[in-house]
Amino acid sequence: MWRDPAKALPRSGPCLRSGDIRMRVAVIGAGYVGLVSGVCLADFGHRVTCIDTDGHRIAALARGKIPIFEPGLDALVAANVRGGRLAFAADLAAVSGADAVFIAVGTPTRRGDGHADLSFVYDAVKDVAPLLAETAILVTKSTVPVGTGDEIERIVRRQRPNADIAVVSNPEFLREGTAIEDFTHPDRVVIGTDDARARAVLADIYRPLLAAAPFVYVGRRTAELIKYAANAFLATKITFINEIADLCERVGGDVEDVARGIGLDERIGPKFLRAGPGIGGSCLPKDGLALIKTAHDHGMQLRLIETVCGVNEARKRAMAGKIAAALDGSVRGKTLGVLGLTFKADTDDTRDSPSIALIAGLLDLGATVRAYDPAGMAQAKLLLPAVNYCNSAYAAAAGADALVIATEWRQFRTLDLVQLRRVMAQPLIVDLRNVYDLEHMKRANFRYVALGRSERAAVAVRMQRQRLRALSA
Ligand code: NAD
């Protein structure tokens, strides 16, 4: 059942309040999804406890330290802790008495076979089942393959045969970097259950969003599939424009203009049409693999998605070659500055980041790498200890034969090119995020290698502009 938005919520201003409906909510897993969901639900007015088995994480939260980088999260956590709506616990016993318990633990790729590793989910369910209230709603927010809700229900029934506990799928679509905005102004809220009581409780929990977002009420298996289908579609869209970028380089077109030209078609839309170094992050790559495995388990092949995943992985590996090509074919013995380590801007998350794969490839090829990231250096140091980590973009560029823009942080869009030229060994920028204008770089006397934006296309645009100027003179 669809419920269309009656009116949009304000994008800023006082936080949302549910008024009379205040639930007791527990969130298991205080990571990128659990912590954001927990604090936003607290901000709706519910009483929320975020529980995590990582004692250090909970101790840090209790001291007011936020364990992840997410814009606006620290202030929202502080306000809701102060307001008595948000608490943290390392002990699962904190779920007792909760009306709804959200599971938001990780579902990484299982080592060796590509399936989603559901051990964190099932461990949490086994541990929490004996502690749940008689009529609690157990909500899976983690991204889990179709049928996982059925297995969770079996585990709960085995342990609590006489309780009336409903198991619901409520996948999360927030994006790191804009997580609070995404949670409080979602494109939709998907609630997967056939249980009318559970549906009513979830509707009450999300009541502040009722006027702002469509609610999609579906069966549990369908809800689980919606999440994977959404991520597979997004991965396909990005992979598509990446291939078009490669073609632009060969034939002399500009992928930015192609993306705009097709994105203005309402059937296509402008989002997720930015060419880049390949899809990364903690979701799209692993969810694509898990979806492929789900299909295999059911005797079928998702050939399109298999191709998307394969093309994407090959692209990440090919990026080191692109940099080598810009340096006369080899990076051996060269010094490279790399700006950006996280998989996207405004997060500290380096999981499956194309930048990490790129740097590993460059090191393997014999380069020396100097790197800077505004938030991702702590995580990257654990993955790539051989990199020389610097405290600014200019320090990373010092003595470099080429500077690579690997993540589209805002501060990398406005670099002081005069200062860069001064510190670099030679003026070469390889921009894997297409954040600069070709002409601008030319005027600054940089050799500029971008994705899918050939000099030939830039010359054509320049000539067309000159013709138009001449005509209007
Ligand atoms: P995360 O690794 O940041 O957080 C998971 C947390 O769960 C960790 O802090 C871990 O200590 C804790 N945990 C593990 N087992 C536990 C247990 N038994 N009891 C209590 N805590 C436990 O993961 P994440 O990025 O927040 O992702 C969580 C889920 O949400 C995944 O399924 C992911 O696919 C999905 N998701 C993630 C995003 C995203 O942008 N990160 C967006 C949408 C959906």
Residues whose N, C-alpha, C, O or C-beta is under 5 A from the ligand:
A	BS01	NAD	I28 G29 A30 G31 Y32 V33 G34 I51 D52 T53 D54 A104 V105 G106 T107 F120 D123 A124 K141 S142 T143 E172 F173 L174 R175 E176 S282
